[in-house]
Amino acid sequence: MRPTLKISRCVLSRAASSKAAVGAALAPAAARDPGAHLRRSAAPEPAYLPTSAVSGEGRARSALFGQYPTRTKVNYAARRAKPASTAWRHDPVAVMQNTPLRRCAVSRCSLHTAYMLNLRALLVRDTRGTPRVIAAPDGLRHPRYAGRRTGLGAWVALRRDIVAGIGHSKRQLANITKGPPKIPDNLLEQVEGELVTRVAQELELLRARVAAAPAGEGVDAARVLRPLSPAEVDGVAHGAAPRSAIAVLDVRFGARSRLTEAEREHPTVRMLRREGANSTKEGDVPLFPLHALLGAEPRCAALVEDVLAAQRVFARRCAEAAGGHVTTPTDEVEAHRAEEEAALVAVQIPQIDSGRDGGVPLVVALWRVSLWRGEGWDLVEAAGEGGEGSKGGEGGEEAEGGGDK
């Protein structure tokens, strides 16, 4: 006997009434669009809680228990908010002090990573094909040209005499490999060469930024290097720096690097006093003699001239965009001749509203070259006495040999 399904009349009546209700609801839409009931309905509008149901901390009150759960809403406005002040990014010393703290593997003192050298284990093979682990410098070149190596590393103060003492103790670099790595014979020359290469890379990037700057921002937006006037050169000879400079570069290379007796007493970096500065810290402006720091490096000398030439082209583009006076070829030749004869060039303070770092990375790269040669460490010690407010000072003591940062 075939089984039968018995359905009560009340169930059938309820199903019929619900079907009629659905048909009545879809009738207006079907009249306008016959296929409206076949399409996917639009997403419902979000339901917003009343003000009384949200706490001051942004937590929604539970409708069942009347309590605030532990999960909070994400404050996207705070994430998008810009920091209160970014003026420290336009000061090379402040930029170097806002790097993390690490402990030197040789001297056991804590320094900011801008004043240190990172050594990492590198697996190489000798002429016989035998693999061996050596300690190689990492992070000296610009990240755009060379990436960082992976693995553990050790931090050492960026000073030639300290790096030369690596390897006297097996405990100095024991944390980067199971056994002490081999120190290359040309480690000092390799570090110095990469530091000089970093200066050349910063000049190349600076030239590219000046060439790509939009003409509508004005001439001062991309004016990073400025030749000093004869009056400013006399002021530098007496220890005074221009007010709008964060550094002064001595660009006399090759045959032009004939120095006086007073200049031979300061073969590397010496500090100048900025005009109108309120304190000694604000008034310290370094003078970098490029011929002494970089040696007879024709690449850097040519790049400095390329940056000045890019600024002249940018000034002409700004004049053409503004519809004002366009420089004639005679004016350009005279400006080019004046810049070629200039012995000192000032690195301008970047504009606060431009959002660019200007020549700050170039000055930091030159600082690191001078630190490698043993100059400028007195300024590092003076900054360390009152540098509690640096971002890198939080929790940096326990990171001795972390090579990932």
Protein Blocks (a to p, Z undefined) as FASTA:
>chain_A
ZZdddddfklmmmmmmmmmmmmmmmmmmmmmmmklmmpccdddddddddfklpcfkopac
dfklopacfbdcddfklmmpccfblklmmpmklmmmmpccdddfklopacdfklcccddd
dddddfkopacdddddehkacfkloccdedddddddddfklmmmgojamklmmmmpmbdc
dddfklmmmmmmmmmmmmmmmmmmmmmmmmmpcfklojklmmmbccddfklmmmmmnopa
cfkbcbdcdfbghjllcccfklmmmmbccddddehiabfklmpccdddfklmnopafklm
mmmmmmmmmmmmmmmmmmmmnopacddfklmmmmmmmmmmpmbdcdddddfklopakjmm
mmmmmmmmmmmnopaklmmmmmmmmmmmpmklgoplmmmklckZZ
